[in-house]
Every structure is written in structure tokens, then in C-alpha cells.
């Protein structure tokens, strides 16, 4: 009669333990790196736009945009103050 082979009992082999430890270590390191690079409260911001970009976006002449902004600044019923960027030039944000 032929002898049948029995399946070996499932034990954690030394190689599996090494892989499991490395996996846990790598996972912790990746999580720490992600938290460092992208803090939980981090928010994306959009850059400011130059008058030329705003005029092109809205399909206006740059001179007309300047006129509209000057009219808004001159009105007493609002507190419109354009933001200035590098070189004391106007910039527009969303």
C-alpha cells in the first residue's frame, strides 16, 4: 500500500516573519513620510493672477479691467481694496 503524504502543519516560517516585520516597518515609515509631506490640515491654495491673465480669462481688454477696478476703488459704498504683489503690482485671486 502506498503511503500518503500529510500536509505540513502551517507555521509562520522565519521568512514570513521577516517579511511581516519589514512590511510593518515600511508601512509606518510611509505613513510618517506622508504626514510630514502632507499634514492632515494642509490645504491647497491657488496662486494669484496678473491683470493680463485676468483680462484674458474674462475676454476683456486690460485697460478696461483697470477702469473697472479704479471705479470700484472710488465707490464709497464698498471696501474694495485690490491686493498688491511683488513690485507693488495688482494681483487678483479667486
C-alpha positions as CSV (number, residue, x, y, z in Angstrom):
1,X,0.0,0.0,0.0
2,X,1.3,3.5,-0.9
3,X,2.0,5.9,1.9
4,X,0.2,9.2,1.5
5,X,1.9,12.4,2.4
6,X,0.4,14.6,5.0
7,X,0.3,18.3,4.6
8,X,2.8,20.0,6.9
9,X,1.3,22.0,9.8
10,X,1.1,25.7,8.9
11,X,3.6,27.5,10.9
12,X,5.0,31.0,10.4
13,X,8.3,30.4,8.7
14,X,11.2,32.6,9.5
15,X,11.0,34.2,6.1
16,X,7.3,35.1,6.6
17,X,8.2,36.7,9.9
18,X,11.0,38.8,8.3
19,X,8.6,39.9,5.5
20,X,5.9,40.8,8.1
21,X,8.3,42.8,10.2
22,X,9.6,44.7,7.1
23,X,6.1,45.3,5.9
24,X,5.1,46.8,9.2
25,X,8.2,48.9,9.4
26,X,7.8,50.2,5.8
27,X,4.1,50.9,6.4
28,X,4.9,53.0,9.5
29,X,7.7,54.9,7.7
30,X,5.5,55.6,4.7
31,X,2.7,56.9,7.0
32,X,5.2,59.2,8.8
33,X,6.5,60.5,5.5
34,X,3.0,61.2,4.2
35,X,2.1,63.0,7.4
36,X,5.3,65.1,7.1
37,X,4.8,66.0,3.4
38,X,1.0,66.4,3.6
39,X,0.0,67.5,7.1
40,X,-3.6,66.5,8.0
41,X,-4.8,70.1,7.9
42,X,-2.9,71.1,4.8
43,X,-4.9,72.9,2.1
44,X,-4.1,73.6,-1.4
45,X,-4.1,77.2,-2.4
46,X,-4.4,78.8,-5.8
47,X,-1.9,81.3,-6.9
48,X,-2.7,85.0,-7.6
49,X,-3.3,86.1,-11.2
50,X,-1.8,89.1,-13.0
51,X,-4.1,91.7,-14.6
52,X,-3.2,90.4,-18.1
53,X,-4.2,86.8,-17.1
54,X,-7.5,88.0,-15.6
55,X,-8.3,90.2,-18.7
56,X,-7.6,87.3,-21.0
57,X,-9.7,84.9,-18.9
58,X,-12.7,87.2,-18.9
59,X,-12.2,88.3,-22.5
60,X,-11.6,91.9,-21.6
61,X,-9.0,94.5,-22.6
62,X,-6.5,95.1,-19.8
63,X,-7.3,98.8,-19.9
64,X,-11.0,98.2,-19.3
65,X,-10.1,95.9,-16.4
66,X,-8.1,98.8,-14.9
67,X,-11.0,101.2,-15.4
68,X,-13.5,98.8,-13.7
69,X,-11.1,98.3,-10.7
70,X,-10.5,102.0,-10.4
71,X,-14.3,102.7,-10.4
72,X,-14.7,100.0,-7.7
73,X,-12.0,101.6,-5.6
74,X,-13.6,105.1,-5.9
75,X,-17.0,104.0,-4.7
76,X,-17.9,104.8,-1.1
77,X,-20.4,102.0,-0.6
78,X,-17.9,99.2,-0.5
79,X,-14.5,98.5,0.9
80,X,-12.9,97.0,-2.2
81,X,-9.1,97.0,-1.9
82,X,-7.1,95.2,-4.5
83,X,-4.2,93.1,-3.3
84,X,-0.7,94.1,-4.5
85,X,2.0,91.6,-5.2
86,X,5.7,91.9,-5.9
87,X,6.8,95.3,-7.2
88,X,3.6,96.8,-5.8
89,X,1.6,95.5,-8.8
90,X,-2.0,94.4,-8.5
91,X,-2.8,90.8,-8.4
92,X,-6.2,89.1,-8.4
93,X,-7.3,86.0,-6.5
94,X,-10.3,83.7,-6.7
